[in-house]
Amino acid sequence: MNIQVIGTKKCKNTQKALRFFKERGEKPHFRDLNEKPVSSGEINNILRSVSPEDLIDREGKMYEKMNLEYINHNPVEKILQEPLLLNTPVVRCGNLSVVGHDPEGWKKILG
């Protein structure tokens, strides 16, 4: 099973996702957004399972810093401009993606 966890090293929810899979004998591939942002193709793949509005972390520092609460914006365009807006972790396996802290969704990925 090829599980990918996208997030940042400092993100507590990303750390929880990595621990969740490790405890179940899986070795997910971790990708740090600070080192390699997501591409438009990857976002389109994630959008097969998740709505565009769920992609943005509305409680994160970057969302507040960019004042996006008061601006009409396209979530996908904003994430491509600033990857740290992404609601992390993003857990992917095949065509299935789960965004944010969602242990029930992670269980579905494991089958």
N, C-alpha and C positions, 0 to 999 in steps of 0.2 A: 504494500500500500504506500503510495507516494503522497504524503501529507505535507503541505507547506503552511507555515505560520509566518504571516507578515506583520511586523510591528516595530517597536523600538526596544532596546535593551533596558531602558528605564521604566517602561510601561508595566505596571503591576498586573494588568489583565493579560498582557502578552506572556508574562512569566507564568501566570496561572494556566494558560493554555498549554504552554510547553510542558509544564509539570503534569498536567492532566494526561497528555499523550504518553509521556515518559513512564508514568505510573502504570499504564496499560500496555507497556511493552513496545510501543511505537517510537520511532526515532524521526520526528518531523524535521523537515528542512526549515531552518529559521532564516528569514531575510529581514535585515534592518533597513527601515525606510531612510535612515540618515545616510546610509551607504549607497543604496540603490532604490530610487523611487519606483512606483508602479508605472507601467506603460499604459497607453490608451487601450491596447489589446487586452491586457490583463484586467483592466477595469471593465471592459465589455464582457469578459468571461465571468467576472464576479457578478455583474448585473443580471446574469441568467438566473441567479438565486436570490438576489437582494434588490430592493428598490433603491433608486439613486439617492433618495432622502436619507436612507439609513447609512449611507457611506460616510457622511460627514459627522465628526465628533462635535456636537453642539455644546458640550461641556468642557471642551479643551481650551487650552491657553491660546492656541492659534486662531480659533474661531472668534474668540473675544478680541484678540489683538487686531484682526482684520475687520472687525465690526460687521460681520456677516449677518448678524441678527436683524440689522436694519437695511440690508441691501438685497434686492432681488438678484439671485445668482443661479447659475447652473452648477450643481454639485460636482459633476464630472470635470468640468473645465477648471473649477477652483482646486480640486485635488491634483490635477495635472500641473497646475501652477505651484501649489504648495502641498507636497505629499503629507506633511504632518497634520493636515486637516482630516486625514483618513481615520475613521473610527476603528481602533485596533483592539484586539488582534483581528486580522482577517485570516481565517483558516480555510484552506482550499484542498480539495482532493477531487481530481477529475473535473466534472462540470458542477460539482456541489461546492458552495461557498457559504460560510457563516461569518457574520461580522459582529464584533463586540464580544463581551463576556457572556457566553451562551453554552453552558455545559450540556444542555439537552441537545442543542444543535451539533455539538462536538460528538456526542454519542451516536447521532445519526450518521456522521461521517465514518465512524468506526463500523457501522452496520449493525 
